[in-house]
Amino acid sequence: MESQGNNNNDLVEMNRSAIVKILQQKQVCSRADIAKITGLTQASITKIVAVLIEMGIVSEVGIIAGNGNRRSIGLRLNAEQKKVIGVKFGRHVFALGVFDISGKLYAQKDISFDLNQDTRTVIDSMKNQIRKMLEMFDDIVAIGLALPGPYLKAEGRIAMVTRMQVWHSINFIDEFKNEFDKPVFIEQDANAGALAEWWFGNHGRPINTLAYFLAGEGVGSGIVNDGRLLFGKQGTASETGHISIDYKGPKCECGNRGCLELYCSAPAMLKEAENKIAGFEEKNYASRSEACAAVFDAARKNNQKAVKLVRSIAEYIGYGCVTLINGYNPDIIVIGDILAQGGDLMLPVIDEVIKERVIPELYDEVKIVFSKLGVDPTLYGAAAIATDRVLRKPSEYLAVK
């Protein structure tokens, strides 16, 4: 549990962090605008910015237009000088990427593995790939690792992931905490996706609460409220994929019946596609992502079996969104991962379900969008895990040494 109190040094760092976060999201901003956003006095902003410039974290970029046609000196975060490694661990692949703290991608590598492969071999391979990236880039400040959920934060292990029972006993904290000379921060993949949308999504309006709906190899969700993730006691809050939508439905590996994940994950869609679309076989595609793209393409070409299947998947995603709206009252729900490829086909159906099942006062105030992040959203999220922690302590991680 994080401490509740703050000493003077904590408050100083919190104010520095607030300014750094504003510059990370706005790119260029004046001192006056920062004072207005933070509520701090102009004198305080001037003092804090001077220290951040001295540390090499922030720089001035010349004259920009201000309020009332006043001209001000612009400030920018030196984001390109500090990078993070994002690591996504999935059911069939782990991926690594090097990003700067503005979200720009510099390098990426995907490594496939078999679920029956020895866990030690896979973990050692992950560590070796991280070391290679640390050798390639000398300005890495932190590493973020995104794991499929439910992930028990205090125990450092995955509680239950469909088709990955052998991995449930692995303690990822113990595996990675002392492995490198950079800190490693670990989160569930849906939480990582939520942070990615918060930091890098550019959603263009003030947001208090953002919900991320992950629809990929599994189904999950992450909630960011006022810039902080909602965890619950063990880190498994908002585990939407294992909310039952049919108490008499098929048995899930979690022990429940009729879990949402059984109806609108990528494996669920592809299983139905093989049963209902003539000639379709998942094995004919290099990945589940490509196979799902083929189903969406068939629907766009008016294959009626594909159209009906995509509509069914969208309805189930809509049910999940209804749960998120009633449970967390978000400003925005961002749907991401593999099934986001069908956003243009599914959004009208999802909206229809929500409008029918949510009271008008809530329906009118929530925005439903599909992720536009260009990189694998969970990999982006892994980078966002590290970025989020780094931006909370700019003096520790970002100061030029």
N, C-alpha and C positions, 0 to 999 in steps of 0.2 A: 504494500500500500504506500502511495506517495504521501509525504508529510503534508499536514494541513496548514502549518504556519509558514511565515516568510520573514527572514531577517533582512537587514538593509542590503546586503550583497545580493540576495535573491531578488529583491525588488529592482535593483539596478539591472541585473541580467534579464529580468522579465521585460523591462522597458526596452532594452536593446533588442531583445527577441521580437517584441511587437513591431519595432521599426523594420527589422530585417524581413519579417514575414510580409509586411506591407509592400516592401520593395520587390520581394520575390514574386508577388502576384501582380503588382502594377507595373513592374519593370522600371519605369522612371516616375519620380514623384518629387514635388518640392517640399521644403521644410514646413511651409505653411499648410500644405495639404495633409502632411503627416500629423501635424498638431491638431488639425480639425478631426481627423479620423480617430486618433488616440485619446483626445481630450487632455493631453499634456500641454503645458505652457510652451510658448515659443522659445523661452529661455532654456527650458529643460531639453527641448528637441535640439536646439543649437549645441548644447553641451554634449548630449549623447551622440549626435552625428559626428561631432569633432573627434570623439574617441573612436568611433567606428571607422572613420577615415584613417586615423592614425594606425589602427590595427590592420588596415588593408582590406577590410570587409566591404566598405562602401566607397564609392568615388563620385566626384562631381562631373557632370557631363555638359556643362554650358547652360545657356539661357533657354528657358521654356516658358510658354504662355501660362499665366496664373489666373486667379479669379479677378474679375473686373479689369481684364486686359493688362493686369500688372505682370511684369516680367520677373521670373524667379530663376534661381539656379537649380537645375535638375540634379537629382541623386539617383544612382543606380547601384544595385547589388553586384559585386564582382563574382557572379555565379560561376563563370567558366573556370575560375581558379581553384574551385573545390569540387571534387567528384565523389560519387558513391557507387558501390557495386550493388545491384539488385540481383537476387537469386530466387527464382521460382522453382519450387519442388512440386511436381504434379504426379499424376498416376502413371504416366508412361514416359515422361520427359522431365528433365530439369534444364532450366535456361538461366543464363547469366547475361547481364548487361551493365555497361558503365555509363552513367548519366552524370551531368553536372546538376547543381541544385536548382536550376531553372527547369529541369526535365529534358534537356537535350541529350539524345543518345549518341554515344561515341563508338561503342562496340557491342556486339551481341553474339552469343553462341548458344545453340541448342544441342543437348545430348539426350538421345533416346536410351531407354533401358527397359528391361523386361520385369514385370511385377514379380516373377519367380526368381529373379536374380538375387544373389546374396546381398543383404543390406549393407554389410561392411564394404563390399566392393563399390557399391553406388555412392556411399558417403565419402569414401576416400577419393573417388573420381570428382565429386563436387568440390572437395577441399583442394585438390590439385588444380582444377580449373580456376578457382578463386585465386590461388597463388599466382597463376600465370597472368591474371588480370592485374594483380597488385604489382607484378614485375613490369607490366606494360605501361602502367600509369603511376607516376610518383606523387600524385596529388589526391589520392583516395583518402577520405577522412572517416568513412564508416561503411558498414555492410548491412543490407537489409535482406532478410530471408522470409519468404511467404510460403506458408504450409497449408495444405488442405485442412479444413476444419470438420468437426469441432476440435480446436486446439486448446489444451489446458495450459494456460500461461504459467502458473506456479509450478507445475510438474514438468513442463518442457516437452510434453509429448502429445501426439495426435490421439484423441480419444476414440474416434470411430470414423473411418473413411471407407466407403464402399469399395470392395475388392482389394483393400490394402491392409488386411489384418496383420500381416507379418511386420508392419511398420509401427504398430501401436505401442510396442515396448521400447522404441528408440527415444532416448532423452536428447533432444536437439540442443538444449541449453548446455548440457555437459559436453556434447560433441563439439560445439563451436565456441564456447566462451573464452577459452584460452588458446585457440588454434592460431590466431593471427595477432599482429600488433595493432590491429584496428578493432574497434568495438563491433559486435554483431548484434543486431536487434531483430527479434523474431515476432511475427504476427500471423494470424490466420489469413488465408488468401482473400476472403471477402472483406475483411478489415483493411487489408492492403489496397484492394481496389477502391474502397471508400476514400482512403487517404490520397490515392492517385487522382481521383476526381476532384477532391477538395483542393489539392495543391496545383494540379496541372490541367484540370478540366476546362478552365476558362468558360464558366457557365454564365458569366455576364450579368449577374444581379446579386444583391446582398443575400447571403444564405445563412440562416441560423442552424438548420438541421438538414443534413444530406444523408439520404439512404442509398446504398449501392446494392443492387440486386444482381448477384452473380449467377449466370445461367450458362454453365459449361459442362465439364466432366461431372460436376455435381451442382447442387443449388445451395446458395447461402446468401447472407446479407451482412453488411457492415453499416454502422451508424456513426456519423461524425456530428457532434453537437457543439457549437461554438469552438470549433477547431480541435476538439478532443474526441477520441474514440469512446464509445460506450462498450464496456467490457462485461459487466456483471461480476459475480464473485470469483469465478474461475476462468473468465475470459471467453465464455461461450454465449454471451448475450446476442440476441437477434439471430439465432440459428434457424432461419426460415425454412431451410431445406428439410428439416425434420419436424415441421408442424404438420399434423395429419389433416388432410382434406377429405378423408374417407375412413372412418374408424373401422369399417369392415373391408378395407382395401387390402392389397397384397402386403405381406410381411416385409419389413425393411430390416437391414442388418442392425439397425440401432435398437430393434426390439419393438418399435412402434408399427402401426399399420397405416397404409395409405399416405405415407410421407410425400410431400410435394416433390421431392427430388425424384421420385419414381415416375413422375408424369411429365416433367418439363426440363430434364437435363439432356445433354447431347446424346448419351447412350440410350435414353428412353426414346428420343425422337428417331434415332437410327434403327432401333429395334422395330418400331412401328413402321418405319419406311420399308424395311425388308419384308414385312408382312403384307403391306398394302400397296406398294408401288411396284408394278411389274418390271422385272429386270434389275431392280436396285439391290446392290450388295455392298456393304461397308468395306469389305476386303478389296474392292476395286480402287480404293482411294488411299493416298499416302498417309492421311491422318483423319481423325474425326472431324477436324475443322473443315477439311476439303469435302468430306462426305456430307456434312451438314450444308455446306455451300451448294452442293449439287441438288439437295432437296429443295432449298430455297429457289434455286434457278429453275427447277422444274415447275414450282408453283408460279413463278413469274411468267413462265411460258404457258400457263393455264392448264397444266396437268391437274385434273380435278381431284385425283387422289392426293396429290401433294398439297393442293390448296386446302383440302379438308384437314389434312394432318397439321399443316402449319397453323391453321385457325385453332385447332384443338390445343396445340402447344401454347399459343398466345393466350387462350382462355385461362389455362393453368397459371401462366405467368401473371395474368391479371388477378387471379385469386391471391397469389403471393403479395402483389402490390397492395391489395385491399388490406391484408394483414399488417403490412408495414405502415400504411396510412393510419389505421385504427390504433396501432400499437405505439407509433412514434411521432405521428403528426409532422412529417417532414415537409420542408419547402419544395424539395425536389427528390425524385427517385431516378437514379441513373441505372439503366440495365446494360450489363456488359458481359464480356467473355464470348464464347463460341457462338451462342445463339443470337448475339447482337447483329450478326450478319443479315438476319432477316427482319431488321427493325422496320423497314418501310412496309413490309407485309403485315407485321404483327401489331404495330402501334395502334391502328384504328380499332382492332379487336380488344386490345388491352384497355384502351380508353372506354370502350363500350361496357366492358365488365365493371370497371371502376365506377363509372357513372351510375350504373344500375345498383351497385352494392354499397356505396359510400354516401353519407349524408351530404347534401349540396354544399354546406358551409366548408367541409373539408375538401370535397372534389374541386371546388372553384379555386382553392388556394394552393393546390399541389401541381407541380409540373412533372410530366413523365417524359424522359428522353432516353435515347440510346447512346452509349459511350462513343465518342469520336476520337478517343486516343489512338494514335497511329500505331503504337507498339502494342504487343501483347499486354492487355490491361493488368494481368496479375504480375507480370515482370515489371511493368511501370509501377505497380503498387509496391513491389519489393523495394524499388528505389525510393518510393515515397515514404516507406517505413523509416529508412535511414535519414532521408531529408527532413522529415518531421522532427526526429530527435535532435538532429544537428542544429536546426533552426531554433530549437528551444534553448540551446546553450551556445550562442554564436562566439562568445569570447573563448570558449574551450576548443571548439572545432574549426572555426572559420578564420581566426586571427592568423595573419601571415607571420610565420616564425623565421 
